[in-house]
Amino acid sequence: MSTNAEQNPDWLGTAHVPADELARRQGVKPVANLDELARPELFESDDELDRFLADLYASRREGMA
C-alpha cells in the first residue's frame, strides 16, 4: 500500500495544514442552507442521471475484484 506522499511527490516537504485553517485562508463559510447546494438543472433528464449513477457505481466496483 502506498501513502499519499508516494502518490503525490509534490506534497513531499509540504507542511500539514488543518482543514479549518485552509477554510479560513480561502474564505470558505459554512453552508447555511442546503438549498444553496441544490442544482436541479445539473442533469437534463432522469435518463442522464441514471446513466451517470450506473457509471459511478461500476467505477467503484472495478477495484473490488
Secondary structure by P-SEA (a helix, b strand, c coil): ccccccccccccccccccaaaaaaaacccccccccccccccccccaaaaaaaaaaaaaaaacccc
